[in-house]
Amino acid sequence: MSVQQHTEDVQARKKALRSRVKEINRTLSQEYIQEASRKITEKVTALPAYRSAETIFCFVGVGKEPDTSGIIADALKSGKRVCVPLCTSKTDMCAIQITDPAADLENSFYGLLEPRKGLPEVNKDEIDFCVIPCVTCDHQGSRLGHGRGYYDRYLDGMQADLAMICMEKVTCRDGEIPMDEYDRPVETVITDAE
């Protein structure tokens, strides 16, 4: 199989897996999402790497994603500097500091909550701990994103501790997620089950 055929095969398998996860997401109750999010928040905020971090980067969960508002609230209450992603182009994002989610976040592209204009950007070298989203993952840290590559590009070369969060009901069996050379496994995986 040529490199191009391999790449096309991986992309097709990723697309099929995203469709399958979308169907699973339709079956998730709001009660399950809330309870799973609560358990995930407890586990993230108990991690030594999180507790010792001075600056954290955390995505803002929307829709069928884990609700990260508890993680963000805990970090702010603990005196940490908190930054969230802002898409700056079709390929890139940056980290923007927030101090009050209710005032600092607004609806933007793709139905995301992103920081409003005028807030300070944080250099990624200053980030100690990142909470990473996924469409699905396995327990070995293989990650399937939405296919735009924002996180793969942003995390490239970062020294921060990474924790990927996912609801257990949408995780995959180990080895099931197609990976290519750009996909970076994440060392710490946290679900509501483990």
N, C-alpha and C positions, 0 to 999 in steps of 0.2 A: 504494500500500500504506500503510495507517495505521501509526502508531507501534506500536500494540499488535500488529498483524499482523507487522510487521518484527521486533519483540522475540520473538514466538512462533516465527517462522521461524528466527531466530538460535539460540534455545534448542533447537529440534528438530535443527538441523544440528550443534550442539555435542554433543547427546546421541548422535547417530549416529556422530560422530567418536570420542567416548569408547569406544563399543562396538567400533569398528574397531581402536582402539589396544589395547583389552583382548585382542582376538584375537591381535594381533601379540605382545603381552607373553607370551601362553601359549607362543609358539614360542621365546622367548629362553632360551638355556642359562645355567646358573649360571656357566660358564666365561666366556661372553661378557659377562655383567653384571660379573663381577670384573675382567676386562681393561678393559672400557669405563670402569669406575669408577676404576681405577688411572690411566688416561690423563687422565680428567677431573680427577682430583685434582692431577696434575702440572701441568695447564694453569691451574687455578684458583690454585694456590699460586705460580705464576710471574708472575701478573698484578701489575703495579706497584700498582694500587689495593688489591689484597689485601695485598701486602708492606708498604705504608705504613700500612695500617689498624691502629688500636689496639684497636678493638672490632668484632668480626664477629658477624653473625647468620647461622646456618646451620641449615637443616632437617635432621632426622635421617632419612636414607633407610632405608626398610623394603621388604620384598617385592621387587617388580620395579623399584623406583626405583634410581637410582645410589646406591651406598654412599658416604656422606659421612663415614664415620668417619676416613678418612685426612686430610681437610681439617680436621676438628675436632682431631685429634691434632697435626697440624702447627701449627695456630694456638696451641694450648695450649703446645706445646714452644717456640714462638717468643715466648712471653710475652704473647700477645694476650688480651684479655678476650673470652670466648666466650659467646654466648647462643643459646638455641634456642627455638623457638616452644612456647607453651602455649595451648591452646584454653580460653578462660575462659567462653564461652557458645556458643550455636549460630551466632553471627555474628562473634564477636570473639576475638582472640588477643593475647598479649603476649610479650615477650622475657624469658627467665629465664636468669641467668648459671649456667654449670656450670664445674666445675674438674676433675671426674673422671667421664667418661661412664659407666664401669662402676658407680659408686656413685650418680650423680646422675640417671640415666634409668631409667624404669620403663614397663611396658606400660600403655596407656590406651585411650581411645575409638578406634574405627576401626582398631585394630591398630597404632597409632602408639607410638613411644617418646617419652615426654614427661618433663620434669623433675619430680622428686619435690617434695612440698610443703615449704615452709620455705626455699627458695633465693631469693636476691635478684632482684627484677625490675629490668630495665634500661630506662631511658627511651629511646624510639626515636630521639630527637634525639641521643643519645650514640653511636649506631651509625654506623660509617664504611663498612662493606662488608657486603652481604647476598648469600647464596647461596640462590637461589629455585628451588623445584621446579615441575614441570609434569606434566600427563598427556602432553602433546605440545607441540611448538612448531615454528616455522619459523625459518629463518636470519636473518630480518629482525626477530626479537624478538616476534612475535605468540605469545601464550601461551594454552593451554587448560588450565585447572585442573580440579578435581573438581566445580566448580559451586557451591560454598558461599560463595565470595567472600572468604574469610579474608584472602588475600594482597592482593587489590585494595583492601580497606578498610585493612589495616595499612600498606601501602606508600604510600597516598595522602598526598601532601605531604612525604614523606621526602626528605632531601637525600643520603642514602648512595649510594655506587656499588652497582649491582645486577649480578649475574651469574646468569643462568638456566642450569641444567645439564640436559642431556637426552641419552640414548643415541641415537646417530645412527639406529639401526634403527627408532626410533619417532618420528622427526621427520617433518614434513609439508613438502610443496612450499610455497614462498612464496606467500602469498595464499590458501591453502587453509583456514586457520582462520577461522571466523566470528567477527567482533568486534562488540561493541556499545560504547556510549559509556562504560561503566564499565571496560572492559578497557584495561589500561595495557601498552603494549609495553615490553619490557626491552632496554636498549641492548646489553648484552654477552650473547651466546649461546655456550655452550661445550658441545661434544659430543666424543665420542672421536675423531671424524674431523676436526673443525676447531675 
